[in-house]
Amino acid sequence: MKLITVERKTKKEKRYAKKMGILYTNVTYIRKTVLGLPIKTLHKYRETYYGKTKDCHKCILTR
C-alpha cells in the first residue's frame, strides 16, 4: 500500500474565454494524495476541440 500517490482525474467544467465566450470543456487535474485524500494540485490542463492541450491559466471561470 502506497502512502503518497499521484492521481489524474477529469471533470467537465464551464470556462470563459474572451474570443470564444462560454466554453464547456474537460479539465484534467493532477493531484498529489496521501492515503486517498487530496493534498495539492500539481497541474491542471484542458484539451481543445482540435486535440491540443492548453494550460488552464488562459481561461478564467467568470467574466
Biopython code that builds the backbone (N, CA, C, O; Angstrom):
import numpy as np
from Bio.PDB.StructureBuilder import StructureBuilder

atoms = [
    (1, "MET", "N", (0.839, -1.183, 0.000)),
    (1, "MET", "CA", (0.000, 0.000, 0.000)),
    (1, "MET", "C", (0.885, 1.248, 0.000)),
    (1, "MET", "O", (1.780, 1.393, 0.833)),
    (2, "LYS", "N", (0.618, 2.135, -0.941)),
    (2, "LYS", "CA", (1.393, 3.361, -1.052)),
    (2, "LYS", "C", (0.765, 4.464, -0.206)),
    (2, "LYS", "O", (-0.457, 4.606, -0.169)),
    (3, "LEU", "N", (1.588, 5.225, 0.460)),
    (3, "LEU", "CA", (1.080, 6.338, 1.258)),
    (3, "LEU", "C", (0.847, 7.574, 0.403)),
    (3, "LEU", "O", (-0.190, 8.228, 0.517)),
    (4, "ILE", "N", (1.813, 7.895, -0.455)),
    (4, "ILE", "CA", (1.713, 9.078, -1.307)),
    (4, "ILE", "C", (1.569, 8.620, -2.747)),
    (4, "ILE", "O", (2.395, 7.856, -3.245)),
    (5, "THR", "N", (0.513, 9.088, -3.426)),
    (5, "THR", "CA", (0.286, 8.752, -4.831)),
    (5, "THR", "C", (-0.032, 10.013, -5.604)),
    (5, "THR", "O", (-0.370, 11.047, -5.029)),
    (6, "VAL", "N", (0.080, 9.910, -6.914)),
    (6, "VAL", "CA", (-0.292, 10.997, -7.820)),
    (6, "VAL", "C", (-1.449, 10.485, -8.672)),
    (6, "VAL", "O", (-1.322, 9.475, -9.365)),
    (7, "GLU", "N", (-2.588, 11.197, -8.613)),
    (7, "GLU", "CA", (-3.784, 10.777, -9.332)),
    (7, "GLU", "C", (-4.151, 11.793, -10.399)),
    (7, "GLU", "O", (-3.886, 12.988, -10.270)),
    (8, "ARG", "N", (-4.763, 11.289, -11.443)),
    (8, "ARG", "CA", (-5.236, 12.123, -12.539)),
    (8, "ARG", "C", (-6.748, 11.933, -12.642)),
    (8, "ARG", "O", (-7.228, 10.803, -12.731)),
    (9, "LYS", "N", (-7.503, 13.041, -12.630)),
    (9, "LYS", "CA", (-8.951, 12.971, -12.675)),
    (9, "LYS", "C", (-9.482, 14.033, -13.634)),
    (9, "LYS", "O", (-8.987, 15.160, -13.651)),
    (10, "THR", "N", (-10.485, 13.675, -14.430)),
    (10, "THR", "CA", (-11.047, 14.588, -15.422)),
    (10, "THR", "C", (-12.468, 14.967, -15.024)),
    (10, "THR", "O", (-13.276, 14.109, -14.670)),
    (11, "LYS", "N", (-12.766, 16.277, -15.087)),
    (11, "LYS", "CA", (-14.094, 16.797, -14.786)),
    (11, "LYS", "C", (-14.544, 17.705, -15.922)),
    (11, "LYS", "O", (-13.713, 18.300, -16.609)),
    (12, "LYS", "N", (-15.840, 17.813, -16.121)),
    (12, "LYS", "CA", (-16.406, 18.722, -17.123)),
    (12, "LYS", "C", (-16.651, 20.051, -16.428)),
    (12, "LYS", "O", (-17.342, 20.102, -15.411)),
    (13, "GLU", "N", (-16.087, 21.132, -16.973)),
    (13, "GLU", "CA", (-16.212, 22.451, -16.355)),
    (13, "GLU", "C", (-16.654, 23.485, -17.371)),
    (13, "GLU", "O", (-16.497, 23.316, -18.581)),
    (14, "LYS", "N", (-17.210, 24.557, -16.841)),
    (14, "LYS", "CA", (-17.598, 25.689, -17.666)),
    (14, "LYS", "C", (-16.493, 26.742, -17.561)),
    (14, "LYS", "O", (-16.170, 27.194, -16.463)),
    (15, "ARG", "N", (-15.923, 27.126, -18.679)),
    (15, "ARG", "CA", (-14.848, 28.112, -18.738)),
    (15, "ARG", "C", (-15.299, 29.299, -19.589)),
    (15, "ARG", "O", (-16.271, 29.202, -20.338)),
    (16, "TYR", "N", (-14.593, 30.403, -19.468)),
    (16, "TYR", "CA", (-14.906, 31.595, -20.247)),
    (16, "TYR", "C", (-13.637, 32.128, -20.887)),
    (16, "TYR", "O", (-12.632, 32.334, -20.206)),
    (17, "ALA", "N", (-13.679, 32.351, -22.186)),
    (17, "ALA", "CA", (-12.576, 32.973, -22.914)),
    (17, "ALA", "C", (-13.124, 34.196, -23.636)),
    (17, "ALA", "O", (-14.277, 34.189, -24.069)),
    (18, "LYS", "N", (-12.328, 35.234, -23.770)),
    (18, "LYS", "CA", (-12.802, 36.459, -24.409)),
    (18, "LYS", "C", (-13.207, 36.230, -25.856)),
    (18, "LYS", "O", (-14.227, 36.754, -26.304)),
    (19, "LYS", "N", (-12.426, 35.459, -26.585)),
    (19, "LYS", "CA", (-12.699, 35.256, -28.008)),
    (19, "LYS", "C", (-13.847, 34.285, -28.259)),
    (19, "LYS", "O", (-14.579, 34.443, -29.235)),
    (20, "MET", "N", (-14.018, 33.284, -27.397)),
    (20, "MET", "CA", (-15.000, 32.231, -27.652)),
    (20, "MET", "C", (-16.257, 32.329, -26.807)),
    (20, "MET", "O", (-17.272, 31.728, -27.158)),
    (21, "GLY", "N", (-16.223, 33.061, -25.712)),
    (21, "GLY", "CA", (-17.368, 33.112, -24.817)),
    (21, "GLY", "C", (-17.341, 31.943, -23.843)),
    (21, "GLY", "O", (-16.269, 31.487, -23.443)),
    (22, "ILE", "N", (-18.524, 31.457, -23.459)),
    (22, "ILE", "CA", (-18.610, 30.349, -22.516)),
    (22, "ILE", "C", (-18.279, 29.049, -23.232)),
    (22, "ILE", "O", (-18.753, 28.793, -24.338)),
    (23, "LEU", "N", (-17.459, 28.236, -22.583)),
    (23, "LEU", "CA", (-16.944, 27.020, -23.181)),
    (23, "LEU", "C", (-17.058, 25.887, -22.163)),
    (23, "LEU", "O", (-16.565, 26.012, -21.042)),
    (24, "TYR", "N", (-17.697, 24.792, -22.538)),
    (24, "TYR", "CA", (-17.763, 23.596, -21.704)),
    (24, "TYR", "C", (-16.653, 22.664, -22.158)),
    (24, "TYR", "O", (-16.623, 22.261, -23.321)),
    (25, "THR", "N", (-15.744, 22.317, -21.262)),
    (25, "THR", "CA", (-14.582, 21.530, -21.644)),
    (25, "THR", "C", (-14.201, 20.546, -20.541)),
    (25, "THR", "O", (-14.569, 20.726, -19.380)),
    (26, "ASN", "N", (-13.469, 19.519, -20.912)),
    (26, "ASN", "CA", (-12.940, 18.560, -19.941)),
    (26, "ASN", "C", (-11.631, 19.098, -19.390)),
    (26, "ASN", "O", (-10.703, 19.394, -20.143)),
    (27, "VAL", "N", (-11.563, 19.222, -18.070)),
    (27, "VAL", "CA", (-10.364, 19.711, -17.402)),
    (27, "VAL", "C", (-9.774, 18.555, -16.609)),
    (27, "VAL", "O", (-10.477, 17.913, -15.829)),
    (28, "THR", "N", (-8.488, 18.289, -16.804)),
    (28, "THR", "CA", (-7.801, 17.203, -16.122)),
    (28, "THR", "C", (-6.953, 17.772, -14.997)),
    (28, "THR", "O", (-6.138, 18.669, -15.212)),
    (29, "TYR", "N", (-7.152, 17.246, -13.801)),
    (29, "TYR", "CA", (-6.392, 17.652, -12.621)),
    (29, "TYR", "C", (-5.398, 16.556, -12.277)),
    (29, "TYR", "O", (-5.744, 15.374, -12.265)),
    (30, "ILE", "N", (-4.164, 16.951, -11.998)),
    (30, "ILE", "CA", (-3.150, 16.033, -11.499)),
    (30, "ILE", "C", (-2.899, 16.436, -10.051)),
    (30, "ILE", "O", (-2.390, 17.524, -9.780)),
    (31, "ARG", "N", (-3.262, 15.545, -9.118)),
    (31, "ARG", "CA", (-3.196, 15.861, -7.693)),
    (31, "ARG", "C", (-2.319, 14.871, -6.946)),
    (31, "ARG", "O", (-2.248, 13.691, -7.287)),
    (32, "LYS", "N", (-1.652, 15.383, -5.915)),
    (32, "LYS", "CA", (-0.885, 14.538, -5.008)),
    (32, "LYS", "C", (-1.810, 14.170, -3.851)),
    (32, "LYS", "O", (-2.437, 15.045, -3.254)),
    (33, "THR", "N", (-1.895, 12.878, -3.533)),
    (33, "THR", "CA", (-2.780, 12.420, -2.466)),
    (33, "THR", "C", (-1.999, 11.615, -1.440)),
    (33, "THR", "O", (-1.010, 10.961, -1.770)),
    (34, "VAL", "N", (-2.451, 11.670, -0.195)),
    (34, "VAL", "CA", (-1.899, 10.871, 0.893)),
    (34, "VAL", "C", (-3.052, 10.058, 1.475)),
    (34, "VAL", "O", (-4.014, 10.619, 1.999)),
    (35, "LEU", "N", (-2.950, 8.745, 1.380)),
    (35, "LEU", "CA", (-3.981, 7.815, 1.849)),
    (35, "LEU", "C", (-5.336, 8.096, 1.197)),
    (35, "LEU", "O", (-6.376, 7.913, 1.830)),
    (36, "GLY", "N", (-5.333, 8.537, -0.064)),
    (36, "GLY", "CA", (-6.561, 8.785, -0.799)),
    (36, "GLY", "C", (-7.146, 10.175, -0.614)),
    (36, "GLY", "O", (-8.145, 10.497, -1.257)),
    (37, "LEU", "N", (-6.566, 11.010, 0.237)),
    (37, "LEU", "CA", (-7.061, 12.371, 0.462)),
    (37, "LEU", "C", (-6.207, 13.352, -0.333)),
    (37, "LEU", "O", (-4.984, 13.350, -0.194)),
    (38, "PRO", "N", (-6.833, 14.200, -1.172)),
    (38, "PRO", "CA", (-6.049, 15.140, -1.984)),
    (38, "PRO", "C", (-5.392, 16.210, -1.120)),
    (38, "PRO", "O", (-6.013, 16.778, -0.221)),
    (39, "ILE", "N", (-4.121, 16.471, -1.416)),
    (39, "ILE", "CA", (-3.358, 17.471, -0.663)),
    (39, "ILE", "C", (-3.054, 18.689, -1.522)),
    (39, "ILE", "O", (-3.276, 19.824, -1.100)),
    (40, "LYS", "N", (-2.547, 18.452, -2.725)),
    (40, "LYS", "CA", (-2.062, 19.560, -3.543)),
    (40, "LYS", "C", (-2.363, 19.270, -5.009)),
    (40, "LYS", "O", (-2.211, 18.140, -5.472)),
    (41, "THR", "N", (-2.795, 20.313, -5.742)),
    (41, "THR", "CA", (-2.980, 20.191, -7.176)),
    (41, "THR", "C", (-1.663, 20.565, -7.844)),
    (41, "THR", "O", (-1.193, 21.696, -7.722)),
    (42, "LEU", "N", (-1.075, 19.608, -8.549)),
    (42, "LEU", "CA", (0.217, 19.843, -9.188)),
    (42, "LEU", "C", (0.053, 20.568, -10.514)),
    (42, "LEU", "O", (0.834, 21.465, -10.831)),
    (43, "HIS", "N", (-0.965, 20.184, -11.298)),
    (43, "HIS", "CA", (-1.152, 20.784, -12.617)),
    (43, "HIS", "C", (-2.592, 20.577, -13.052)),
    (43, "HIS", "O", (-3.211, 19.577, -12.689)),
    (44, "LYS", "N", (-3.134, 21.513, -13.829)),
    (44, "LYS", "CA", (-4.431, 21.289, -14.451)),
    (44, "LYS", "C", (-4.375, 21.817, -15.874)),
    (44, "LYS", "O", (-3.832, 22.889, -16.143)),
    (45, "TYR", "N", (-4.950, 21.035, -16.777)),
    (45, "TYR", "CA", (-4.935, 21.405, -18.182)),
    (45, "TYR", "C", (-6.226, 20.964, -18.832)),
    (45, "TYR", "O", (-6.971, 20.155, -18.280)),
    (46, "ARG", "N", (-6.485, 21.504, -20.015)),
    (46, "ARG", "CA", (-7.688, 21.158, -20.757)),
    (46, "ARG", "C", (-7.315, 20.814, -22.182)),
    (46, "ARG", "O", (-6.288, 21.255, -22.699)),
    (47, "GLU", "N", (-8.159, 20.025, -22.805)),
    (47, "GLU", "CA", (-7.925, 19.626, -24.184)),
    (47, "GLU", "C", (-8.849, 20.429, -25.084)),
    (47, "GLU", "O", (-10.034, 20.567, -24.784)),
    (48, "THR", "N", (-8.324, 20.961, -26.184)),
    (48, "THR", "CA", (-9.118, 21.758, -27.104)),
    (48, "THR", "C", (-9.888, 20.863, -28.058)),
    (48, "THR", "O", (-9.728, 19.642, -28.061)),
    (49, "TYR", "N", (-10.720, 21.490, -28.862)),
    (49, "TYR", "CA", (-11.514, 20.773, -29.857)),
    (49, "TYR", "C", (-10.620, 20.065, -30.871)),
    (49, "TYR", "O", (-10.987, 19.014, -31.397)),
    (50, "TYR", "N", (-9.460, 20.631, -31.142)),
    (50, "TYR", "CA", (-8.545, 20.094, -32.151)),
    (50, "TYR", "C", (-7.539, 19.096, -31.586)),
    (50, "TYR", "O", (-6.679, 18.616, -32.325)),
    (51, "GLY", "N", (-7.624, 18.769, -30.295)),
    (51, "GLY", "CA", (-6.746, 17.772, -29.698)),
    (51, "GLY", "C", (-5.503, 18.330, -29.025)),
    (51, "GLY", "O", (-4.717, 17.560, -28.472)),
    (52, "LYS", "N", (-5.298, 19.638, -29.053)),
    (52, "LYS", "CA", (-4.151, 20.242, -28.378)),
    (52, "LYS", "C", (-4.453, 20.379, -26.894)),
    (52, "LYS", "O", (-5.618, 20.489, -26.511)),
    (53, "THR", "N", (-3.432, 20.375, -26.057)),
    (53, "THR", "CA", (-3.619, 20.591, -24.630)),
    (53, "THR", "C", (-3.166, 21.996, -24.284)),
    (53, "THR", "O", (-2.137, 22.467, -24.767)),
    (54, "LYS", "N", (-3.951, 22.666, -23.433)),
    (54, "LYS", "CA", (-3.649, 24.026, -23.016)),
    (54, "LYS", "C", (-3.702, 24.110, -21.502)),
    (54, "LYS", "O", (-4.438, 23.372, -20.848)),
    (55, "ASP", "N", (-2.912, 25.020, -20.959)),
    (55, "ASP", "CA", (-2.915, 25.276, -19.536)),
    (55, "ASP", "C", (-4.188, 26.026, -19.173)),
    (55, "ASP", "O", (-4.690, 26.796, -19.992)),
    (56, "CYS", "N", (-4.718, 25.830, -17.992)),
    (56, "CYS", "CA", (-5.987, 26.446, -17.592)),
    (56, "CYS", "C", (-5.838, 27.892, -17.129)),
    (56, "CYS", "O", (-6.842, 28.518, -16.789)),
    (57, "HIS", "N", (-4.650, 28.436, -17.102)),
    (57, "HIS", "CA", (-4.472, 29.828, -16.686)),
    (57, "HIS", "C", (-4.978, 30.803, -17.737)),
    (57, "HIS", "O", (-5.218, 31.968, -17.421)),
    (58, "LYS", "N", (-5.148, 30.358, -18.981)),
    (58, "LYS", "CA", (-5.573, 31.252, -20.050)),
    (58, "LYS", "C", (-7.070, 31.486, -20.065)),
    (58, "LYS", "O", (-7.520, 32.502, -20.595)),
    (59, "CYS", "N", (-7.857, 30.581, -19.502)),
    (59, "CYS", "CA", (-9.305, 30.723, -19.420)),
    (59, "CYS", "C", (-9.688, 30.953, -17.957)),
    (59, "CYS", "O", (-9.214, 30.260, -17.057)),
    (60, "ILE", "N", (-10.546, 31.929, -17.746)),
    (60, "ILE", "CA", (-10.975, 32.215, -16.385)),
    (60, "ILE", "C", (-12.407, 31.726, -16.194)),
    (60, "ILE", "O", (-13.122, 31.517, -17.174)),
    (61, "LEU", "N", (-12.835, 31.540, -14.948)),
    (61, "LEU", "CA", (-14.151, 30.978, -14.674)),
    (61, "LEU", "C", (-15.263, 32.007, -14.753)),
    (61, "LEU", "O", (-16.399, 31.639, -15.050)),
    (62, "THR", "N", (-14.991, 33.274, -14.503)),
    (62, "THR", "CA", (-16.027, 34.299, -14.510)),
    (62, "THR", "C", (-15.676, 35.366, -15.533)),
    (62, "THR", "O", (-14.552, 35.434, -16.031)),
    (63, "ARG", "N", (-16.654, 36.186, -15.828)),
    (63, "ARG", "CA", (-16.426, 37.260, -16.810)),
    (63, "ARG", "C", (-15.718, 38.392, -16.230)),
    (63, "ARG", "O", (-15.451, 39.374, -16.923)),
]
sb = StructureBuilder()
sb.init_structure("model")
sb.init_model(0)
sb.init_chain("A")
sb.init_seg("    ")
for serial, (resi, resn, name, xyz) in enumerate(atoms, 1):
    if name == "N":
        sb.init_residue(resn, " ", resi, " ")
    sb.init_atom(name, np.array(xyz, "f"), 0.0, 1.0, " ", f" {name:<3s}", serial, name[0])
structure = sb.get_structure()
